[in-house]
Structures are given as structure tokens and as C-alpha cells.
Amino acid sequence: MPTSLTAIDANPYVYSYNQKLPIDLSKAFGLNVVAKALLDFHNLQLGIGVEGGSIKGTVGKRVGFKEDIEENFEYPLYVIPAVAAEKQNIASPYLMPHLMVHVKFNFSDRVYLYTGPVGGRMFSNNSISWNGKSSGWVAGGNLGIVIRLSDRISLDIAESWRMVWVRGDEITFENRRQWYNPEVLGPKTNFTQDYTHVAFAINSYNLSYANSSIGIRFTL
């Protein structure tokens, strides 16, 4: 099941700085799998599911150097010279248990369309929050078509949309993200290691992504 991530809205500022940092994830892509169990009625489906996988992409983050930020951490606008775009694990891996309700539109005994809302919670590892872990509530919807191949086996073709609201810890000097990036600073030496590439953590953000899937259903 391929996943395309369409947007992320982040607020990495500290203290009274409440500006939003736009992040370009136009190249984000991932793979995931979904398992679900449904109670199937003539015009309605009630179900529970688990989605899991990996989402990665290029993230732009406001960055500075270690010495500048240590001296002026309370005034980040004075010490953040640029936005660095780097490949990051956005939700990799992630697990999302969820509930769903589908309304069915029966075209024949063997073909029907379904659509309905989805709600759940995402748990993931990443490389943008200060501790590398995040969780958030999920809302979205499913739209799909089911083609019965036999009395017990069906083909399920679906498009799904998910919105995740991740809200994490406040950024402090102790929990900022910090790493050495050789693409920015060159090979690490005794001199350049003091100029560690630093970025404020992105602990609160929104993810909006779509799934396209083809699967097999088994009827008990």
C-alpha cells in the first residue's frame, strides 16, 4: 500500500515565539499495510483496523550552530540563519489502530461501493521530535469498491485519507534536536565538532496523507 504525504504544519519555536515553519514534503513517500475486521450488513459495515508502515521525506528546519544557540537560546530569531532541507524519518515506523463505519451502495450481488469515516491514534518513531517518538489522534475516511470473486473471497480497491494531530512537549534547551551534518559542515574534525548543526525540535505538527490500496477480503 503506497502512501503519499501531502502536507505538514509545524511549530518549532520556543517560549513566546508562536510562528509557524512551513515544511516541504512534496517528495514524501511511504509503504504500509492494513489489516481490518468488519461486521458486514446489507447497507452498513462496522469495523476495527490496524495500519502500520513507514513515511519518510525531505523536511526543512530552521537551523543554527551550537555556540550561537547556547549563547542566545531565548532569542532564536537572532541565531537561526537558514532553513536546512534534509531527509528525515517522519513516521518510521508507525502503528495506527482505528475504528471505521462504512455505508454500502450495492450495485449487484457481487459489486458494492463503500465509504465512511475513520478515527484512531497513531504511534510512531521519527527523527524530527526531540525524543524521536510521537503520537497523535487520527481522523479521516475510506472510499472503496469490493468485487466478490467467490462466496468467501473478494477484491477490495480503496483510497483512504488520514489527518494526524501530533502534539508533543514544549521545546527547551535541554531537549532540542542536535546533530552533526557533514553535508552542511564537511568532514568532522576536532575543530568543526564544536560547530554542531543544531535545529529546534518539531514536537507539534499535523500530517495529512492519502493511501491507495488493493487487498483481498475473506468472509467467514
ZITA-V10421 format. One record per residue. N is the residue number from 0. SS is DSSP state (A for helix, B for strand, O for the rest). Layout:
n:ss
N:SS
N:SS
This chain:
n:ss
0:O
1:B
2:B
3:B
4:B
5:B
6:B
7:B
8:B
9:B
10:O
11:O
12:O
13:O
14:O
15:O
16:O
17:O
18:O
19:O
20:B
21:B
22:O
23:O
24:O
25:O
26:O
27:O
28:B
29:B
30:B
31:B
32:B
33:B
34:B
35:B
36:B
37:B
38:B
39:B
40:O
41:O
42:O
43:B
44:B
45:B
46:B
47:B
48:B
49:B
50:B
51:B
52:B
53:B
54:B
55:B
56:B
57:B
58:B
59:B
60:B
61:B
62:B
63:B
64:B
65:A
66:A
67:A
68:A
69:A
70:A
71:A
72:A
73:A
74:A
75:A
76:A
77:A
78:O
79:O
80:O
81:B
82:B
83:B
84:B
85:B
86:B
87:B
88:B
89:B
90:B
91:B
92:B
93:B
94:B
95:B
96:B
97:B
98:B
99:B
100:B
101:B
102:B
103:B
104:B
105:B
106:O
107:O
108:O
109:O
110:B
111:B
112:B
113:B
114:B
115:B
116:B
117:B
118:B
119:B
120:B
121:B
122:B
123:B
124:B
125:O
126:O
127:O
128:O
129:O
130:O
131:O
132:B
133:B
134:B
135:B
136:B
137:B
138:B
139:B
140:B
141:B
142:B
143:B
144:B
145:B
146:B
147:B
148:O
149:O
150:O
151:O
152:B
153:B
154:B
155:B
156:B
157:B
158:B
159:B
160:B
161:B
162:B
163:B
164:B
165:B
166:O
167:O
168:O
169:O
170:O
171:O
172:O
173:O
174:O
175:O
176:B
177:B
178:O
179:O
180:O
181:A
182:A
183:A
184:A
185:O
186:O
187:O
188:O
189:O
190:O
191:A
192:A
193:A
194:A
195:O
196:B
197:B
198:B
199:O
200:O
201:O
202:O
203:O
204:B
205:B
206:B
207:B
208:B
209:B
210:B
211:B
212:B
213:B
214:B
215:B
216:B
217:B
218:O
219:O
